[in-house]
Every structure is written in C-alpha cells, then in structure tokens.
C-alpha cells in the first residue's frame, strides 16, 4: 500500500509541476528609458496653420469683412486678375489690399472660384523662388521668396467650353513672424 501511495504522490507532484508556467527569459538591458505617452491631440503643423488662415481669408471675402481681410493680408498684394491699373514691374502686378478687396470681395460667394472651392475643395503647395525679394515683403522677411499656395480647380478640362484646358486659381501666402499673410492671387493657365 505504501508503494501505491508514494506512486500516487509522485504522480500528483509531477502533474502539478508540469502545470506551472515557465518563467520568461529576462534580457538584461542598460538603464530602461521611460516611454513617453503619445499626445491625445496631434501637434499643429504649418499646413494646419495655412489651412486656418486660408479659411479665415475666404470667410472674410464671403462676409465682406474688410477689417478681417486686411488683418490677414500684406498691405499690397499680387493680383493679375484685378481691374484697374496695377503697378506692373518685374516683381508682379501689385495693388493695395483695399483695391484687391474691392475687385474680388464683391459677390465672391457667386464667383466661379468660390463655387469650385465649395464643391471641389483645394490643395496646398509650396514653392521657393530663389534670389527673389519683391519690395512688398516685410522688412524682416529674409532670404528667398517662399510661397505657400492654396489651389482651387476652378474649371476642369472642357468644362467651360470644348477644348478649354481648365483653370486653377492659387491663393498665395508668405510666412512672416510665424504667421501667414496673404500675398496674392494667381491663376493657371
């Protein structure tokens, strides 16, 4: 009987031992670095800031808010599409922000640019023009001209008329003192 009891005990112990999980291997490392918690809100980048400024500019034009528009704009802006006598020189077609506003803001919400903006949206781009510094830039603006652009596909190919190549309008901004300022409006083709 003793042999059976010992055999049963050995069987029970071996079964219990087999049920214990093995300890995981521990890899020795040097000092452990704390893991930084990921922020719940992503940090804004310059494209987010440009988006906010662009939407505010469009909002100022739609609401006919000259004060808001001039706060977002340089004192003179490049506008090849403006009516009147823009001062053309090698730097562009510059008019005062007020003249631009008078040309563009009136019925802006009925314009093809706004209609396309509302239905098709816009995209951003950034270009650098080397060794170019027009006189309208703030005095503290240094280096090459960097234009941040919000492009609106105003007319698609053949939309306006058969054979028309399409038109896009670009709202251009510069970054100065960490903020975007409206530089001008251009179009292609």
N, C-alpha and C positions, 0 to 999 in steps of 0.2 A: 504494500500500500504506500510505503514511503517513496518508492521509486515512481509511482504514478503521480503522487502529489508533487514531487520535485520536477517531474517532467511537465506537469501542468503549469507549475510556477515559471519554469524556464520558457515555456511556450507563450505564456501571457506577457512576460517581461520582454521577450523578443518581439512580440506583436506591438506592444506599446512603444518600444524603442524605434521600430520601423515606422511608426506613425508620426514621430517628431519631425518637424520640418528642419531641413539643413540650414545652418546659418549662412547668409550670403557672404560672399567673399568681399572683404573690405580692401579697397585700393588706397594706399597711403598717398596723400597729396600734401602739398605745401599748404600754406595758410588758405583757408576757404574764403572766397570772396562772396559778400552778400549779393543776392540777386535783387536788382532794383525793380520795384513794381512798375509796370507799364502804366503810363498816364491814361486815365479814362477818356480824356478829350485830347485828340491829336493837336500838336502844335500847328499854329498857322504858318504858312509859308508865303513867299512873295506872290504866288499865283492866287492864293486866297485873298490877300490884301488887294491885288489888282482887281479881282472879281468884285469885291465890296466897293471899290472906287468906281469901277465901270457901271455897276448897277445904280450907284448914287448919282452918277452923271446923267445916265439915261432918265432916271426918276426926276431929276431937276429939269431936263428938257421937256418931259411929258407934262409935268406940273407947272411949266412956265415959271420956274423959280430961279430968277436971275442971280439972286444972292447966293444960293447953293451952288449954282453953276460956276460963278466967278471964284468961289472958295476952292473949287476943285481944279481950276484951270490956271495956266500961265496967263500973264497979262496980255500976251499976244500969242495967237495960235496959227498953225499952218492950215490953210483951207483953200485948196484949189477949186472947190465947188462953190465958194462963196461969191455972191453977186456984189458988184461994186468995183472999186479999184484997189485990189490988194497990192501991197508993195511986193513986187516980184524982184528977186535978185537971185544970186547963186545959192542962197540959203533956202528958198521956197516962196510960197505965197502967204505971207503973214498979214493977218488982220487983227485988230483988237478983239479981245474976248467978247466985248459987247457987240461988235459987228458980226462975229460968228454966231452969237446967240440970236441976234435979230434974223439972220439968214436961215438958221437951222431949227430953232425952237418953235417958230410959228407953225402950228399944225404938225408938229413932229410925230404925234401918235397916228397921223394919217399917211405918213410918208412910207414909201416902199422899204426904206431901211428899217423902220420900226416894225412894219408888218413882217418882214423877213426875220427880224430879231425875235419877234414874239412866236413865230411858228417854227423857225429852223434853228434858233439858238445862235451861239457864237463859239469861236475857238480862240485860244491865245497863241501868241508867237512872240519871239524876242529877236531883235536884230541889233547888230552893232555896226555903226558907220565909223570907220577909223578916221582919225585926224579931221573930224568934223565937229565944229562947235559954233552953232548959229548964235547970233547976238541975243536972241530972246531967252537963252538959258540963264538961270540964276547965276550970280557971280560965284557962288560956292560950288557950282557944278564943275567937276574936274574930269578930264580925260575924254575919251571917245564918246560920241553920242550913242546911248543905248536906248532903243525904243521898245517899249512893251506894247503889244498890239492886241486889240480885241477885234477879230474879223467876223463880219456878218455876210453870209452868202445872199446878197440882195436879189439877184436874178440868176437862175440856173441856165445852163446852155439851152438855147432855143425857147426859153420861157417867154422872154419879152417879144421876140419875133424869130421867124425861121432864119437860121444862120447866125443868130446872135451868140457870141461866145460866152455870155454870162458876165456878171459884175459882182464884185465883193467890195464892201466898204470896211476900212480899217480905222478904228479909233485908236490913236496913238497917245502913249503916256511916257513920261520920264519919271525916274525915281530920284527925289532930292530930299535930303534931311529925313530919310526913312519913310517918306510918304510919296504916293503917286500924284502927279499933276498932269492934267490933260494937255497934250502937246499939239494935237491937230487931227484932222480927218483926211484920209486919202482913199483912193479907190483904184481898183484894177479891173479890167484892162483900161 
